[in-house]
Amino acid sequence: MAKFFRKYHKWFSLFTTIFIFFFALSGIILNHRELLSGFDVSRKMLPPVYRYKNWNLAALKGSVKYKDDGILLYGNIGVWLTDSTYKSFCDLNAGFSEGIDNRKINSLSWSPETGLYAGTLFGLYRFDGRFWIKVTLPVAGARVVKVLQRGDSLLVMTRSKLFFTSTATGFREFREINVPRGEDSDGKIGLFKTLWVIHSGEIYGLVGKIIVDVAGVIFIILCITGMIYFFVPYRLKSLKDELRRANLKKFNKSSLKWHNVLGSWAIIILLISTVTGIFLRPPLLIPIAGERVTKLRYTELADPNPWFDRFRDLLYDKEKGRYLIATSDGIYYSDDRFSSELKVFPAQPPVSVMGINVFEKISTGRYLVGSFSGIFEWEPATSRTLDCITQTEYVNTGESGPPFGNVSVSGSIQCNDSARVIFDYAHGVIPLAGKNPLPAVPSNIVEVSPISLWNVCLEIHTGRIFEPLLGPFYIFVVPLVGLSTLFILVSGFFSWWLTKRRKEKAGVMKN
């Protein structure tokens, strides 16, 4: 039996090692986004699909009317000032730290009363007329998803908390708003989120991430030592120098020893890392996307905050006196300024598990909701949801669909009174109404908008880097490599264990 495991362990490893190596390396980098946020990669070094064309790749998420005729465009390219003609674009990113990740804007808010604020991946920033200045929030590692201006007040939403400030404090003191749980709260959490934090190690905070990093390093060492053990015999055949042969054999033996020791002692964490990773990408993601499980005790998931890592967007309907809160588990509302449990809308528009990207008020009681599942005009009072692309009414079948629709909406802007465009992640501008007034992406924007090292690693880790080569079949890379890795780990362990047990038995019989 040991020979069987050894044989197939070797050949499966030969074809899978390169994938495992880069998945492990990219995973380690993904675990430290802020630390490595200053490192970028030229888009010219990547396939053409990674280059900005027609405002694709979430270059733009939205726009805000600014002073006089000014229009601020924001998204993955940072903040740029233009006007209603869209003929020239002025870079407004001075003050953000080096690295494109540091000027990825989730939300932008401006009014004469409050000034100009930006919500980014790494916090809240205020524009002083020349530079962006970071604003300290009473929470560590704040990823700001929404900055909402109301009169002389400002609301700032992170992924877990909601803060309030106003002119009374000079916009310097932020008070946390205690957002009550939702009326449908069951105390559980999504299975997808649970597997995500286990896979990344975040389930135990920094300690957990370090453990997963160590697992990644072990995967890399196993790949290198495994290849050494595979190719050294071929090298030995061509070596005639006995001393060099002896040294190479000694090196190979030492390499195999470390391969076996690390692989056997770390087998559990390696298996957990592999299994959880398989379910974080389609197609195996689809059956678990809507499942909910009990929060694991004594972990980061057991946070008493019912909205821990669930907030995604926020808007206010003045006519209805209502806040609408988009979360990872649906859209809620509060008619009493968060004094009682949030109510959930009974009829919800489809939103991809990847998150909501467009959340705007069209008119009183009517909203525009966009994600990688498409773009919809939503009227909660009548439970009517209209697909803006097909102009057909959406019918919820209750079945989980794919995380990507025919149009993967990454943003939207109202260009003028009659023209609105949305941005498909892959293809860019799609006019919803009127003509598209946007020009091609200007060269001065392209030149200063590389891709972050973190995003390159994300493309590798999710398998999307293979899409230009494999087309839609790239989604099978992660599950196939994952299943192959499972077999490699199991077969390698049993090959080592059965051989070790046989030698121990032979030693006992000999004695």
Residue pairs with C-beta under 8 A, 6 or more apart in sequence:
1 494
1 498
2 494
2 495
2 498
2 499
2 502
5 491
5 492
5 494
5 495
5 498
6 491
6 495
6 499
8 487
8 491
9 488
9 491
9 492
9 495
10 230
12 484
12 487
12 488
12 491
13 226
13 230
13 488
13 492
14 230
15 484
16 481
16 484
16 485
16 488
17 223
17 226
17 227
18 223
19 477
19 481
20 219
20 222
20 223
20 481
20 485
20 488
21 219
21 220
21 223
21 224
22 460
23 219
23 277
23 460
23 461
23 481
24 216
24 217
24 219
24 220
24 223
25 216
25 220
25 457
26 456
26 457
26 458
26 460
26 461
27 212
27 216
27 457
27 461
28 213
28 216
28 217
29 36
29 453
29 454
29 457
30 200
30 454
30 457
30 458
30 461
31 200
31 201
31 209
31 212
31 213
32 209
33 101
33 121
33 454
34 121
34 122
34 141
36 453
36 454
37 97
37 99
37 101
37 102
37 121
37 122
37 452
37 454
38 97
38 98
38 99
38 102
39 99
39 452
39 453
39 454
40 99
40 100
40 450
40 451
40 452
40 453
41 450
41 451
41 452
41 453
41 456
42 450
42 451
43 50
43 51
43 52
43 446
43 449
43 450
43 451
44 51
46 451
46 456
47 465
47 468
48 468
49 426
49 467
49 468
50 57
50 451
50 459
51 446
52 59
52 77
52 441
52 445
52 446
52 449
53 428
53 440
53 441
54 427
54 428
54 429
54 440
54 441
55 423
55 428
55 429
55 438
55 441
56 423
56 424
56 425
56 426
56 427
56 428
57 76
57 410
57 425
57 426
58 75
58 76
58 357
58 410
58 411
58 423
58 425
59 75
59 76
59 77
59 423
59 428
59 441
59 445
59 449
60 73
60 74
60 75
60 76
60 77
60 411
60 413
60 423
61 74
61 75
61 76
61 105
61 106
61 357
61 410
61 411
61 423
62 73
62 74
62 75
62 107
62 108
62 358
62 411
62 412
62 413
63 71
63 72
63 73
63 74
63 413
63 414
63 415
64 71
64 72
64 74
64 108
64 109
64 110
65 71
65 72
65 110
66 72
66 81
66 110
66 116
69 83
69 84
70 81
70 82
70 83
71 81
71 82
71 83
71 84
71 86
72 79
72 80
72 81
72 92
72 108
72 110
72 116
73 79
73 80
73 81
73 82
73 89
73 413
74 80
74 105
74 108
74 118
75 104
75 105
75 410
75 411
76 100
76 104
76 105
76 449
77 103
77 445
77 449
78 91
78 92
78 93
78 96
78 100
78 103
78 104
78 105
78 449
79 92
79 93
79 103
79 105
79 108
79 118
80 89
80 90
80 91
80 92
80 93
80 445
81 89
81 90
81 92
82 88
82 89
82 90
84 416
85 437
86 415
86 437
86 438
86 439
87 439
89 442
89 444
89 445
91 444
91 448
92 127
93 103
93 132
94 130
94 131
94 132
95 125
95 127
95 130
95 131
95 132
95 133
96 102
96 103
96 120
96 125
96 132
99 452
100 449
100 450
100 451
100 452
101 121
101 122
101 452
101 454
101 455
102 120
102 121
102 122
103 120
104 120
104 121
105 118
105 119
105 120
106 119
106 120
106 121
106 143
106 144
106 145
106 146
107 118
107 119
107 144
107 145
107 146
107 147
107 148
108 116
108 117
108 118
108 119
108 147
109 116
109 117
109 118
109 119
109 147
109 148
109 149
109 154
110 116
110 117
110 149
111 149
113 149
113 151
113 152
113 167
114 149
114 152
114 153
114 154
114 167
114 171
115 126
115 127
115 171
116 126
116 127
117 124
117 125
117 126
117 127
117 135
117 147
117 149
117 154
117 156
118 124
118 125
118 126
118 127
118 132
118 147
119 144
119 145
119 146
119 147
119 156
119 157
120 144
121 143
122 141
122 142
122 143
123 134
123 135
123 137
123 142
123 143
123 144
124 134
124 135
124 137
124 142
124 144
124 147
124 156
125 132
125 133
125 134
125 135
126 132
126 133
126 135
126 171
127 133
137 144
137 156
137 158
137 163
137 174
138 163
138 174
138 176
139 158
139 160
139 161
139 163
139 176
142 158
142 161
143 158
143 159
144 156
144 157
144 158
145 157
145 158
145 159
145 311
145 312
145 313
145 314
146 155
146 156
146 157
146 311
146 313
146 314
147 154
147 155
147 156
147 157
148 154
148 155
148 156
148 157
148 314
148 315
148 316
149 155
150 316
152 166
152 167
153 164
153 165
153 166
153 167
154 164
154 165
154 166
154 171
155 162
155 163
155 164
155 177
155 314
156 162
156 163
156 164
156 165
156 174
157 163
157 311
157 313
157 314
158 311
159 309
159 310
159 311
159 312
160 303
160 305
160 307
160 308
160 309
160 310
160 311
161 176
161 179
161 305
161 307
161 311
162 176
162 177
162 179
162 311
162 314
162 338
163 174
163 175
163 176
163 177
164 174
164 175
164 176
164 177
165 171
165 172
165 173
165 174
165 175
177 338
178 338
179 307
179 325
179 338
179 342
180 306
180 338
180 339
180 340
180 341
180 342
181 306
181 307
181 341
181 342
182 306
182 327
182 329
182 332
182 341
182 342
182 343
182 344
183 341
183 342
183 343
183 344
184 344
185 306
185 341
186 292
187 294
187 295
188 292
188 293
188 294
188 295
189 292
189 293
189 294
189 295
189 301
190 289
190 290
190 291
190 292
190 293
190 328
190 329
191 288
191 291
191 292
191 293
192 279
192 280
192 285
192 288
192 289
192 291
192 353
193 301
193 309
193 328
194 203
194 293
194 296
194 301
195 276
195 279
195 280
195 288
196 202
196 276
196 280
197 203
197 208
197 299
197 300
197 301
198 272
198 276
199 212
199 273
199 276
199 277
199 280
200 208
200 209
200 212
201 208
201 209
201 210
201 211
201 212
201 213
202 208
202 209
202 300
203 296
203 299
203 300
203 301
204 211
204 299
204 300
205 300
208 300
211 269
212 269
212 273
215 266
215 269
215 270
215 273
216 273
218 262
218 263
218 266
218 270
219 270
219 273
221 258
221 259
221 262
222 259
222 262
222 263
225 255
225 256
225 258
225 259
226 259
228 251
228 252
228 255
229 252
229 255
229 256
229 259
232 248
232 249
232 251
232 252
232 255
235 248
236 245
236 248
236 249
239 245
239 248
260 496
263 270
263 489
263 492
263 493
263 496
264 493
264 496
264 497
267 489
267 493
270 489
271 486
271 489
271 490
274 482
274 485
274 486
274 489
275 482
275 486
277 478
277 482
278 284
278 478
278 479
278 482
278 483
278 486
279 285
279 288
280 478
281 462
281 463
281 475
281 478
281 479
282 402
282 403
282 404
282 475
283 475
283 476
283 479
284 479
285 353
285 403
286 400
286 401
286 402
286 403
287 400
289 353
289 400
289 403
290 400
295 301
295 302
296 302
301 308
307 327
309 328
310 327
310 328
310 329
311 325
311 326
311 327
312 326
312 327
312 328
312 355
312 356
312 359
313 325
313 326
313 356
313 359
314 323
314 324
314 325
314 326
314 359
315 323
315 324
315 359
315 360
315 361
315 367
316 322
316 323
316 324
317 323
317 324
317 361
317 364
317 365
319 364
319 365
320 335
320 364
320 365
321 335
322 333
322 334
322 335
323 333
323 334
323 337
323 338
324 331
324 332
324 333
324 359
324 367
325 331
325 332
325 333
325 334
325 342
326 351
326 356
326 359
326 369
328 355
330 344
330 345
330 348
330 351
331 344
331 345
331 348
331 349
331 351
331 369
332 342
332 343
332 344
332 345
333 342
333 343
333 345
333 380
334 340
334 342
334 343
335 343
345 380
346 383
347 380
347 383
347 384
347 385
347 396
348 396
349 369
349 376
349 378
349 385
349 394
350 371
350 373
350 374
350 376
350 385
350 394
350 396
350 401
350 405
351 369
351 371
351 373
352 371
352 372
352 373
352 403
352 404
352 405
352 408
353 403
354 371
354 372
354 403
354 404
355 371
356 369
356 370
356 371
357 370
357 371
357 372
357 409
357 410
357 411
358 368
358 369
358 370
358 371
358 375
358 409
358 411
358 412
358 422
359 367
359 368
359 369
359 370
360 367
360 368
360 412
361 367
361 368
362 368
362 377
365 379
365 380
365 381
366 377
366 378
366 379
367 377
367 378
367 379
367 380
368 375
368 376
368 377
368 378
368 388
368 412
369 375
369 376
369 378
370 376
370 409
370 411
370 412
370 422
371 409
372 403
372 404
372 405
372 408
372 409
372 410
372 425
373 401
373 403
373 404
373 405
374 387
374 388
374 389
374 405
374 406
374 407
374 409
375 387
375 388
375 389
375 407
375 409
375 412
375 422
375 432
376 385
376 386
376 387
376 388
376 394
377 385
377 386
377 388
378 384
378 385
378 386
379 385
384 393
385 393
385 394
386 392
386 393
386 394
387 393
387 394
388 422
388 432
389 406
389 407
389 430
407 422
407 424
407 430
408 424
408 425
408 426
409 422
409 423
409 424
409 425
410 423
410 424
410 425
411 422
411 423
412 420
412 421
412 422
412 423
412 432
413 420
413 421
414 420
415 421
415 434
415 436
415 437
415 438
416 434
416 437
418 433
418 434
419 431
419 433
419 434
419 435
419 436
419 437
420 431
420 432
420 433
420 434
421 429
421 430
421 431
421 432
421 436
421 438
422 429
422 430
422 432
423 429
423 430
424 430
429 436
429 438
458 464
459 465
462 478
463 474
463 475
463 477
463 478
463 481
464 474
466 474
466 477
467 474
470 477
